Amino acid sequence: MIIEARAYARAGLLGNPSDGYFGKTISVSIKNFGAHILLFESPELVIQTAEEDRNNYRNVYALIERIRQTGYYGAERLIKAAIKKFVEYCLAKGLPLENKNFTIRYHSNIPRQVGLAGSSAIITATMRALLQFYNISIPKEVLPTLILNAEVEELGINAGLQDRVIQVYEGCVYMDFDERFLRKHGYGRYSPLDPSAIVQHLYVAYKTDLSKVSGTVLNDIRIRYEQGDQEVRNTLKEIASLAFKGKVLIEKGDLEGLNDLINRNFDLRRRIMRISASNAEMVETARRCGASAKFAGSGGSIIGLFKDNDTLTRLIVEMKKINARVIKPFIY
């Protein structure tokens, strides 16, 4: 039996990065890009290296170009962490695992390190394949926390639950990470939303030359938050409130109100985070075209709303001038 599992890219529409600080967010899945896992039974457990992670290069310049495009770390560590956390969870819950091995292959076309959650997509897809292979069931609301633990506890990645929740639930989801509820249950309150009122006006743009590791980007905020920095704490609280307001506006189909919230989200983020000139350029370019804009994740990509096709055309043309690609996200 050959098992195939997928998980898709995501974009934070409102509220990020408050998800790692007991905040609230709204995210959408982007089915234009995804991670694909293929798993089948074999005599030994084998993780087959994907082409983009193999250590064979034409020359030193090819090596450097690969590093620029994909970073230093491949997907194998993500799959190993996912397998480890899956097995540990099953052992802790008394869920028997059949004594059999497997070979796992992976592929992802999610642009790496531009804030579209490529790493968590690989872990999510791996978890789905393992659940099917071993015929194990894990509650849907619990699975994002297990995926997050694979990254945080095993790999030391500074991350929040948002990415994992939307990759498990898909579509468009409002998430409330209330501290008391989260500490009691180990997961937040997750409410799927109908995105039909906004889906035709959404765009995502990204630059592949802005590759970075999101955990590193967010480390400074984490330190200041834990030190009790009131500016950071108050700003994150206000950012979280935008998601709650956005939920109401999405249900009403109020695009103008959502535009204001999206722009406000980025302006608040800029108050407490250093924004590179190249990242700021994407946001400023989108706004000059008449669209709203904010980071889709930790940087390297943006999301927003455009009014009409003329605005979208301007976006595509102007973004191309700064080496950014524009897509209309497929959400359903």
KEFIFI-179946 format. One record per residue (C-alpha): x negated, z negated, y negated. Coordinates in steps of 0.25 Angstrom, whole numbers, plus 2048, in hexadecimal, padded with zeros to 3 digits. Each point is the difference from the previous one (the first is absolute). Layout:
N
<pt X="X" Z="Z" Y="Y"/>
...
// end
This chain:
332
<pt X="800" Z="800" Y="800"/>
<pt X="7FB" Z="804" Y="7F2"/>
<pt X="804" Z="7F7" Y="7F5"/>
<pt X="800" Z="805" Y="7F1"/>
<pt X="802" Z="7F7" Y="7F4"/>
<pt X="800" Z="802" Y="7F2"/>
<pt X="800" Z="7F8" Y="7F3"/>
<pt X="800" Z="806" Y="7F2"/>
<pt X="7FA" Z="7FF" Y="7F2"/>
<pt X="807" Z="7F7" Y="7F6"/>
<pt X="801" Z="7FF" Y="7F1"/>
<pt X="803" Z="7F3" Y="7F9"/>
<pt X="80B" Z="803" Y="7F6"/>
<pt X="801" Z="7F3" Y="7F9"/>
<pt X="7FB" Z="7F2" Y="801"/>
<pt X="7F2" Z="802" Y="805"/>
<pt X="7F6" Z="7FA" Y="801"/>
<pt X="809" Z="7F3" Y="800"/>
<pt X="803" Z="801" Y="80F"/>
<pt X="7F3" Z="7F9" Y="803"/>
<pt X="804" Z="7F4" Y="7F7"/>
<pt X="80E" Z="7FD" Y="804"/>
<pt X="806" Z="80A" Y="7F7"/>
<pt X="80A" Z="80C" Y="802"/>
<pt X="7FE" Z="80F" Y="802"/>
<pt X="807" Z="80D" Y="803"/>
<pt X="7F9" Z="80A" Y="808"/>
<pt X="803" Z="80E" Y="806"/>
<pt X="7FA" Z="807" Y="80D"/>
<pt X="7FA" Z="80D" Y="7FD"/>
<pt X="802" Z="809" Y="80D"/>
<pt X="7F7" Z="80B" Y="7FA"/>
<pt X="7F4" Z="7F8" Y="805"/>
<pt X="7FF" Z="7F8" Y="80D"/>
<pt X="7F7" Z="7FA" Y="80B"/>
<pt X="802" Z="805" Y="80E"/>
<pt X="7FD" Z="7F8" Y="80D"/>
<pt X="800" Z="806" Y="80D"/>
<pt X="7FE" Z="7F7" Y="80C"/>
<pt X="800" Z="802" Y="80F"/>
<pt X="7FD" Z="7F8" Y="80D"/>
<pt X="7F2" Z="801" Y="805"/>
<pt X="7F6" Z="7F9" Y="809"/>
<pt X="7F8" Z="7F9" Y="7F4"/>
<pt X="804" Z="7FC" Y="7F2"/>
<pt X="7FB" Z="80B" Y="7F7"/>
<pt X="801" Z="802" Y="7F1"/>
<pt X="7FC" Z="80F" Y="7FD"/>
<pt X="7FA" Z="802" Y="7F3"/>
<pt X="807" Z="80A" Y="7F7"/>
<pt X="7F8" Z="80C" Y="7FA"/>
<pt X="7FF" Z="7F9" Y="7F2"/>
<pt X="7FA" Z="7F4" Y="806"/>
<pt X="7F5" Z="806" Y="809"/>
<pt X="7F2" Z="7FE" Y="7FC"/>
<pt X="7FB" Z="80E" Y="801"/>
<pt X="7FC" Z="807" Y="7F3"/>
<pt X="7FA" Z="80D" Y="7FC"/>
<pt X="7F6" Z="7F9" Y="7F7"/>
<pt X="7FF" Z="7F5" Y="7F6"/>
<pt X="808" Z="806" Y="7F6"/>
<pt X="80C" Z="802" Y="80A"/>
<pt X="7FE" Z="7F1" Y="803"/>
<pt X="801" Z="7FC" Y="7F1"/>
<pt X="80C" Z="809" Y="7FE"/>
<pt X="807" Z="7FA" Y="80C"/>
<pt X="7FE" Z="7F2" Y="7FA"/>
<pt X="805" Z="804" Y="7F3"/>
<pt X="80D" Z="806" Y="806"/>
<pt X="803" Z="7F5" Y="80B"/>
<pt X="7F7" Z="7F4" Y="7FD"/>
<pt X="7F6" Z="7F9" Y="809"/>
<pt X="80B" Z="7FA" Y="80A"/>
<pt X="808" Z="808" Y="80A"/>
<pt X="80D" Z="7FE" Y="807"/>
<pt X="7FA" Z="7FA" Y="80D"/>
<pt X="7FF" Z="7F2" Y="7FA"/>
<pt X="80F" Z="801" Y="7FC"/>
<pt X="804" Z="803" Y="80E"/>
<pt X="7F8" Z="7F5" Y="806"/>
<pt X="806" Z="7F6" Y="7F7"/>
<pt X="80E" Z="805" Y="803"/>
<pt X="7FD" Z="7FF" Y="80F"/>
<pt X="7FA" Z="7F2" Y="7FF"/>
<pt X="80C" Z="7FB" Y="7F7"/>
<pt X="80A" Z="806" Y="809"/>
<pt X="7FA" Z="7FA" Y="80D"/>
<pt X="7FF" Z="7F2" Y="7F9"/>
<pt X="80E" Z="800" Y="7FB"/>
<pt X="805" Z="804" Y="80E"/>
<pt X="7F8" Z="7F5" Y="806"/>
<pt X="805" Z="7F5" Y="7F6"/>
<pt X="80E" Z="804" Y="802"/>
<pt X="7FF" Z="801" Y="810"/>
<pt X="803" Z="80F" Y="800"/>
<pt X="7FA" Z="805" Y="80D"/>
<pt X="7F7" Z="80D" Y="7FF"/>
<pt X="7FF" Z="809" Y="80B"/>
<pt X="7F2" Z="802" Y="806"/>
<pt X="7FD" Z="80E" Y="7FC"/>
<pt X="7F7" Z="807" Y="7F6"/>
<pt X="801" Z="80B" Y="7F6"/>
<pt X="7F9" Z="80B" Y="7F8"/>
<pt X="804" Z="800" Y="7F2"/>
<pt X="7FE" Z="80C" Y="7F6"/>
<pt X="802" Z="7FF" Y="7F1"/>
<pt X="802" Z="80A" Y="7F5"/>
<pt X="804" Z="7FE" Y="7F1"/>
<pt X="802" Z="809" Y="7F5"/>
<pt X="803" Z="7F5" Y="7F6"/>
<pt X="7F6" Z="802" Y="7F4"/>
<pt X="7F6" Z="7F4" Y="802"/>
<pt X="7FE" Z="7F5" Y="7F6"/>
<pt X="809" Z="805" Y="7F5"/>
<pt X="80A" Z="7F5" Y="802"/>
<pt X="80A" Z="807" Y="80A"/>
<pt X="7FE" Z="7F5" Y="80B"/>
<pt X="7F9" Z="809" Y="80A"/>
<pt X="7F9" Z="7F4" Y="807"/>
<pt X="80D" Z="7F9" Y="802"/>
<pt X="807" Z="80C" Y="805"/>
<pt X="7F5" Z="802" Y="80B"/>
<pt X="803" Z="7F1" Y="804"/>
<pt X="80F" Z="802" Y="800"/>
<pt X="800" Z="80C" Y="808"/>
<pt X="7F6" Z="7FA" Y="80A"/>
<pt X="80A" Z="7F4" Y="801"/>
<pt X="80C" Z="809" Y="803"/>
<pt X="7F8" Z="807" Y="80B"/>
<pt X="7FC" Z="7F3" Y="806"/>
<pt X="80E" Z="7FB" Y="800"/>
<pt X="805" Z="80C" Y="807"/>
<pt X="7F5" Z="800" Y="80A"/>
<pt X="802" Z="7F2" Y="805"/>
<pt X="80F" Z="800" Y="7FD"/>
<pt X="7FF" Z="7F4" Y="7F7"/>
<pt X="80A" Z="7FD" Y="7F5"/>
<pt X="7FC" Z="7F9" Y="7F3"/>
<pt X="80A" Z="7FC" Y="7F5"/>
<pt X="800" Z="80B" Y="7F5"/>
<pt X="7FE" Z="7F5" Y="7F5"/>
<pt X="7F4" Z="7FA" Y="807"/>
<pt X="7F8" Z="80D" Y="803"/>
<pt X="7FB" Z="802" Y="7F2"/>
<pt X="7FA" Z="7F2" Y="800"/>
<pt X="7F9" Z="803" Y="80D"/>
<pt X="7FB" Z="80D" Y="7FA"/>
<pt X="7FB" Z="7F9" Y="7F3"/>
<pt X="7F9" Z="7F5" Y="809"/>
<pt X="7F8" Z="80B" Y="807"/>
<pt X="7FA" Z="804" Y="7F2"/>
<pt X="7FF" Z="7F3" Y="7FA"/>
<pt X="7FC" Z="7F7" Y="80B"/>
<pt X="7F8" Z="80A" Y="808"/>
<pt X="7FA" Z="809" Y="7F6"/>
<pt X="800" Z="7F7" Y="7F3"/>
<pt X="808" Z="80A" Y="7F8"/>
<pt X="807" Z="7FA" Y="7F4"/>
<pt X="80E" Z="805" Y="801"/>
<pt X="80F" Z="7FD" Y="7FF"/>
<pt X="80C" Z="803" Y="809"/>
<pt X="806" Z="80B" Y="7F8"/>
<pt X="7F9" Z="80C" Y="806"/>
<pt X="803" Z="7FB" Y="80E"/>
<pt X="80E" Z="7FD" Y="7FE"/>
<pt X="803" Z="80E" Y="7FA"/>
<pt X="7F9" Z="806" Y="80C"/>
<pt X="808" Z="7F8" Y="80A"/>
<pt X="80D" Z="802" Y="7F9"/>
<pt X="7FE" Z="80E" Y="7F9"/>
<pt X="809" Z="806" Y="7F6"/>
<pt X="801" Z="7F7" Y="7F3"/>
<pt X="800" Z="7F1" Y="801"/>
<pt X="801" Z="7F4" Y="7F7"/>
<pt X="7F7" Z="7F5" Y="804"/>
<pt X="801" Z="7F1" Y="7FB"/>
<pt X="7F4" Z="7F8" Y="804"/>
<pt X="805" Z="7F2" Y="7FC"/>
<pt X="7F6" Z="7F6" Y="803"/>
<pt X="809" Z="7F6" Y="806"/>
<pt X="807" Z="80A" Y="809"/>
<pt X="7F3" Z="807" Y="804"/>
<pt X="7F8" Z="7F3" Y="804"/>
<pt X="80C" Z="7FC" Y="808"/>
<pt X="803" Z="80D" Y="807"/>
<pt X="7F3" Z="807" Y="800"/>
<pt X="807" Z="80C" Y="7F9"/>
<pt X="808" Z="804" Y="7F3"/>
<pt X="80E" Z="805" Y="7FE"/>
<pt X="800" Z="80F" Y="802"/>
<pt X="80C" Z="808" Y="7FB"/>
<pt X="801" Z="80F" Y="802"/>
<pt X="805" Z="808" Y="7F4"/>
<pt X="806" Z="80E" Y="7FE"/>
<pt X="7F6" Z="808" Y="7F8"/>
<pt X="809" Z="80C" Y="7FF"/>
<pt X="802" Z="7FE" Y="7F1"/>
<pt X="7F2" Z="801" Y="7FD"/>
<pt X="7F9" Z="808" Y="80B"/>
<pt X="802" Z="80E" Y="7F9"/>
<pt X="7F8" Z="7FA" Y="7F4"/>
<pt X="7F5" Z="7F9" Y="807"/>
<pt X="7F1" Z="805" Y="800"/>
<pt X="7F3" Z="7FB" Y="805"/>
<pt X="7F3" Z="805" Y="7FB"/>
<pt X="7F2" Z="7FC" Y="805"/>
<pt X="7F1" Z="803" Y="7FE"/>
<pt X="7F7" Z="801" Y="80C"/>
<pt X="7F4" Z="7FD" Y="7F8"/>
<pt X="804" Z="7F2" Y="7FD"/>
<pt X="7FE" Z="7FB" Y="80E"/>
<pt X="7FE" Z="7F0" Y="800"/>
<pt X="804" Z="7F5" Y="809"/>
<pt X="80C" Z="7F9" Y="7FB"/>
<pt X="7FC" Z="7F2" Y="805"/>
<pt X="7F4" Z="801" Y="7F7"/>
<pt X="809" Z="804" Y="7F4"/>
<pt X="809" Z="7F4" Y="801"/>
<pt X="7F6" Z="7F6" Y="803"/>
<pt X="7FE" Z="7FC" Y="7F2"/>
<pt X="80F" Z="7FE" Y="7FE"/>
<pt X="800" Z="7F7" Y="80C"/>
<pt X="7F5" Z="7F7" Y="7FB"/>
<pt X="806" Z="7FE" Y="7F3"/>
<pt X="80E" Z="7FE" Y="806"/>
<pt X="7FB" Z="7F5" Y="809"/>
<pt X="7F8" Z="7FA" Y="7F5"/>
<pt X="80D" Z="7FE" Y="7F8"/>
<pt X="7FE" Z="80A" Y="7F6"/>
<pt X="80D" Z="800" Y="7F8"/>
<pt X="7FF" Z="80E" Y="7FA"/>
<pt X="7FF" Z="805" Y="80E"/>
<pt X="80B" Z="7F8" Y="806"/>
<pt X="80A" Z="802" Y="7F5"/>
<pt X="7FD" Z="80F" Y="800"/>
<pt X="802" Z="801" Y="80F"/>
<pt X="80D" Z="7F9" Y="7FF"/>
<pt X="805" Z="80A" Y="7F5"/>
<pt X="7FB" Z="80C" Y="809"/>
<pt X="808" Z="7FA" Y="80B"/>
<pt X="80D" Z="7FF" Y="7F8"/>
<pt X="7FF" Z="80F" Y="7FD"/>
<pt X="803" Z="802" Y="80F"/>
<pt X="80D" Z="7F7" Y="7FF"/>
<pt X="805" Z="808" Y="7F4"/>
<pt X="7FC" Z="80D" Y="807"/>
<pt X="808" Z="7FD" Y="80C"/>
<pt X="80D" Z="7FF" Y="7F7"/>
<pt X="7FC" Z="80D" Y="7F8"/>
<pt X="7FE" Z="808" Y="80D"/>
<pt X="80D" Z="7FC" Y="805"/>
<pt X="806" Z="804" Y="7F3"/>
<pt X="7F8" Z="80D" Y="800"/>
<pt X="7FB" Z="7FC" Y="7F2"/>
<pt X="7F3" Z="80A" Y="7FF"/>
<pt X="7FE" Z="7FC" Y="7F1"/>
<pt X="7FF" Z="7F2" Y="803"/>
<pt X="7F7" Z="802" Y="80C"/>
<pt X="7F7" Z="808" Y="7F7"/>
<pt X="7FE" Z="7F4" Y="7F7"/>
<pt X="7FD" Z="7F7" Y="80B"/>
<pt X="7F6" Z="809" Y="807"/>
<pt X="7F8" Z="801" Y="7F3"/>
<pt X="801" Z="7F1" Y="7FD"/>
<pt X="7FB" Z="7FE" Y="80E"/>
<pt X="7F3" Z="807" Y="7FD"/>
<pt X="7FE" Z="7FA" Y="7F2"/>
<pt X="801" Z="7F2" Y="806"/>
<pt X="7F6" Z="803" Y="80B"/>
<pt X="7F6" Z="806" Y="7F5"/>
<pt X="801" Z="7F2" Y="7F9"/>
<pt X="7FA" Z="7F9" Y="80C"/>
<pt X="7F8" Z="80B" Y="807"/>
<pt X="7F5" Z="809" Y="7FC"/>
<pt X="805" Z="80E" Y="801"/>
<pt X="7F5" Z="80B" Y="801"/>
<pt X="801" Z="80C" Y="7F6"/>
<pt X="803" Z="80A" Y="80B"/>
<pt X="80B" Z="7F8" Y="805"/>
<pt X="806" Z="7FD" Y="7F2"/>
<pt X="7FF" Z="80F" Y="7FE"/>
<pt X="80A" Z="803" Y="80B"/>
<pt X="80A" Z="7F7" Y="7FA"/>
<pt X="7FE" Z="804" Y="7F2"/>
<pt X="801" Z="80F" Y="804"/>
<pt X="80D" Z="7FE" Y="807"/>
<pt X="806" Z="7F8" Y="7F4"/>
<pt X="7FC" Z="80C" Y="7F7"/>
<pt X="808" Z="809" Y="809"/>
<pt X="80C" Z="7F7" Y="7FE"/>
<pt X="800" Z="7F9" Y="80E"/>
<pt X="7FE" Z="7F1" Y="802"/>
<pt X="7F4" Z="7FC" Y="808"/>
<pt X="7FA" Z="7F4" Y="807"/>
<pt X="7F6" Z="7FD" Y="80C"/>
<pt X="806" Z="804" Y="80D"/>
<pt X="7F6" Z="7F5" Y="806"/>
<pt X="7F3" Z="7FB" Y="7FB"/>
<pt X="7FB" Z="80C" Y="7F9"/>
<pt X="7FD" Z="80F" Y="803"/>
<pt X="80F" Z="804" Y="800"/>
<pt X="80C" Z="7FE" Y="7F7"/>
<pt X="80F" Z="801" Y="802"/>
<pt X="80B" Z="802" Y="7F6"/>
<pt X="80D" Z="808" Y="7FC"/>
<pt X="801" Z="80D" Y="7F9"/>
<pt X="80C" Z="805" Y="7F9"/>
<pt X="802" Z="80E" Y="804"/>
<pt X="7F8" Z="80C" Y="806"/>
<pt X="7FA" Z="804" Y="7F3"/>
<pt X="7FA" Z="7F2" Y="800"/>
<pt X="7FB" Z="801" Y="80E"/>
<pt X="7FA" Z="80E" Y="7FD"/>
<pt X="7F8" Z="7FA" Y="7F4"/>
<pt X="7FC" Z="7F4" Y="809"/>
<pt X="7FA" Z="80A" Y="80B"/>
<pt X="7F9" Z="808" Y="7F6"/>
<pt X="7FA" Z="7F5" Y="7F8"/>
<pt X="7FC" Z="7F7" Y="80C"/>
<pt X="7F9" Z="80C" Y="806"/>
<pt X="7F7" Z="800" Y="7F3"/>
<pt X="7FB" Z="7F2" Y="804"/>
<pt X="7FF" Z="803" Y="80E"/>
<pt X="80C" Z="7F9" Y="805"/>
<pt X="80A" Z="805" Y="80A"/>
<pt X="80F" Z="7FE" Y="7FE"/>
<pt X="80B" Z="7FF" Y="80B"/>
<pt X="80E" Z="7FD" Y="801"/>
<pt X="801" Z="7F5" Y="80A"/>
<pt X="809" Z="802" Y="80D"/>
<pt X="806" Z="7F3" Y="802"/>
<pt X="80B" Z="801" Y="80A"/>
// end
